[in-house]
Amino acid sequence: MNPDTMVLIAEDDDGHAALIEKNLRRGGMERPSHRLRDGRETVDFFFGSEQHQPAKGWHRYLLLLDINLPRINGIEVLRRIKEHEALKRVPVLMLSTTDDPKEVETCHAIGCNFYLIKPTDPDAFAQVIARLGSLLDLVIVPGIRLGSPSGISLN
């Protein structure tokens, strides 16, 4: 992964978020990460709001997006990101406890790059995320810039 890539973890469950961060690192991922606690916070991170200015200084993101987020669900967050001309380049990996074919198809049709089913067993979940960490360290991510005078621009 590009050295300046930030991994964003949109996950409302504190236990899952901690497990994800810990096991991404255990798998060898050395990139910085940032947790977003719900769909609204995730949308605000990218688009900004009256209370939240978009992040500045980073220009490469990879988003791990839980589907069942409060306030704005993950599918709607994905839709907003993929409908935006610059943001659609952000790689999005959907995380879900369901393998419902309709949900999987919906996410891919909107533009998710990967759909990962969270194993219900904590040890299996940790192993899957550790493997993901070793993969993410090799991924090349396209650049965007948030917080520019016009909002978002390509890099």
C-alpha positions as CSV (number, residue, x, y, z in Angstrom):
1,M,0.0,0.0,0.0
2,N,1.2,3.5,-0.6
3,P,3.0,4.8,2.5
4,D,0.6,7.7,2.8
5,T,-2.6,5.6,2.6
6,M,-4.9,5.7,5.6
7,V,-7.2,2.8,6.4
8,L,-10.6,4.0,7.6
9,I,-12.5,1.6,9.7
10,A,-16.3,2.5,9.8
11,E,-17.5,0.2,12.6
12,D,-20.0,1.0,15.4
13,D,-19.2,-2.0,17.6
14,D,-16.2,-1.2,19.9
15,G,-15.2,-4.8,20.2
16,H,-15.2,-5.4,16.4
17,A,-13.3,-2.1,15.8
18,A,-10.6,-3.1,18.3
19,L,-10.4,-6.6,16.9
20,I,-10.1,-5.2,13.4
21,E,-7.3,-2.7,14.2
22,K,-5.3,-5.2,16.3
23,N,-5.5,-7.9,13.7
24,L,-4.7,-5.7,10.7
25,R,-1.5,-4.9,12.5
26,R,-0.9,-8.5,13.5
27,G,-1.2,-9.3,9.8
28,G,1.6,-6.9,9.0
29,M,-0.3,-3.7,8.0
30,E,1.8,-0.8,9.1
31,R,-0.4,2.0,7.7
32,P,-2.2,4.5,9.9
33,S,-5.9,3.8,10.6
34,H,-8.8,5.9,11.8
35,R,-12.0,4.7,13.2
36,L,-15.4,6.2,12.2
37,R,-18.2,5.2,14.6
38,D,-21.3,5.4,12.4
39,G,-22.5,6.2,8.9
40,R,-23.0,10.0,9.6
41,E,-19.4,10.3,10.9
42,T,-18.2,8.5,7.8
43,V,-20.1,10.7,5.4
44,D,-18.9,13.8,7.3
45,F,-15.3,12.6,7.1
46,F,-15.4,12.7,3.3
47,F,-17.9,15.5,2.7
48,G,-17.7,17.6,5.8
49,S,-20.5,19.2,7.8
50,E,-21.2,22.2,9.9
51,Q,-19.7,20.3,12.9
52,H,-17.0,18.4,11.1
53,Q,-14.5,19.6,8.5
54,P,-13.2,17.0,6.1
55,A,-9.8,15.5,6.9
56,K,-6.8,17.3,5.5
57,G,-3.3,16.1,4.9
58,W,-4.1,12.6,3.8
59,H,-4.8,11.9,0.2
60,R,-5.1,8.1,-0.1
61,Y,-7.8,6.2,1.7
62,L,-9.0,2.6,1.9
63,L,-12.4,2.2,3.6
64,L,-13.5,-0.8,5.6
65,L,-17.2,-0.2,5.8
66,D,-19.6,-2.1,8.1
67,I,-23.0,-2.5,6.5
68,N,-25.1,-2.2,9.7
69,L,-24.0,1.2,10.9
70,P,-26.3,3.5,12.9
71,R,-27.6,6.9,11.6
72,I,-26.7,6.1,7.9
73,N,-26.3,2.5,7.0
74,G,-23.2,1.3,5.2
75,I,-25.0,0.7,1.9
76,E,-26.1,4.3,1.8
77,V,-22.6,5.5,2.7
78,L,-21.2,3.4,-0.1
79,R,-23.8,4.9,-2.5
80,R,-22.9,8.5,-1.6
81,I,-19.1,7.8,-2.0
82,K,-19.5,6.0,-5.3
83,E,-21.8,8.6,-6.8
84,H,-19.1,11.3,-6.2
85,E,-16.8,11.9,-9.1
86,A,-13.5,11.9,-7.1
87,L,-14.6,9.7,-4.1
88,K,-15.7,6.9,-6.3
89,R,-11.9,6.1,-6.6
90,V,-11.7,5.3,-2.9
91,P,-11.5,1.5,-2.5
92,V,-14.3,0.2,-0.3
93,L,-14.3,-3.2,1.4
94,M,-17.8,-4.0,2.8
95,L,-17.9,-5.9,6.1
96,S,-21.0,-7.9,7.0
97,T,-22.2,-10.8,9.1
98,T,-24.5,-11.9,6.3
99,D,-23.9,-13.6,3.0
100,D,-27.3,-12.7,1.6
101,P,-26.7,-12.9,-2.2
102,K,-29.1,-9.9,-2.7
103,E,-27.1,-7.7,-0.3
104,V,-23.8,-8.9,-1.9
105,E,-25.1,-8.1,-5.4
106,T,-26.4,-4.7,-4.2
107,C,-23.0,-3.7,-2.8
108,H,-21.1,-4.8,-5.9
109,A,-23.6,-3.0,-8.2
110,I,-23.1,0.2,-6.3
111,G,-19.4,-0.1,-6.6
112,C,-17.8,-1.9,-3.6
113,N,-14.4,-3.4,-4.4
114,F,-14.7,-6.3,-2.0
115,Y,-17.4,-7.9,0.2
116,L,-16.0,-9.7,3.3
117,I,-18.2,-11.8,5.6
118,K,-17.3,-11.4,9.3
119,P,-17.1,-14.9,10.8
120,T,-19.2,-15.2,14.0
121,D,-16.4,-17.0,15.8
122,P,-14.0,-14.4,17.3
123,D,-10.9,-16.5,16.6
124,A,-11.9,-17.0,13.0
125,F,-12.7,-13.3,12.6
126,A,-9.3,-12.4,14.0
127,Q,-7.6,-14.7,11.5
128,V,-9.5,-13.3,8.5
129,I,-8.6,-9.8,9.5
130,A,-5.0,-10.7,10.0
131,R,-4.9,-12.1,6.5
132,L,-6.6,-9.0,5.3
133,G,-3.8,-6.9,7.0
134,S,-1.1,-8.7,5.1
135,L,-3.0,-8.1,1.8
136,L,-3.8,-4.5,2.5
137,D,-0.1,-3.7,3.0
138,L,0.4,-4.6,-0.7
139,V,-2.5,-2.7,-2.2
140,I,-1.9,0.4,-4.3
141,V,-4.6,3.0,-3.7
142,P,-5.5,5.9,-6.0
143,G,-5.2,9.4,-4.6
144,I,-7.7,12.0,-3.8
145,R,-7.4,15.2,-1.7
146,L,-9.9,16.3,0.8
147,G,-10.2,19.8,2.2
148,S,-9.1,21.6,-1.0
149,P,-10.7,24.9,-1.7
150,S,-13.3,23.3,-4.0
151,G,-13.9,20.4,-1.6
152,I,-12.4,17.2,-3.1
153,S,-9.9,16.9,-5.9
154,L,-7.9,14.2,-7.6
155,N,-4.3,13.7,-6.9
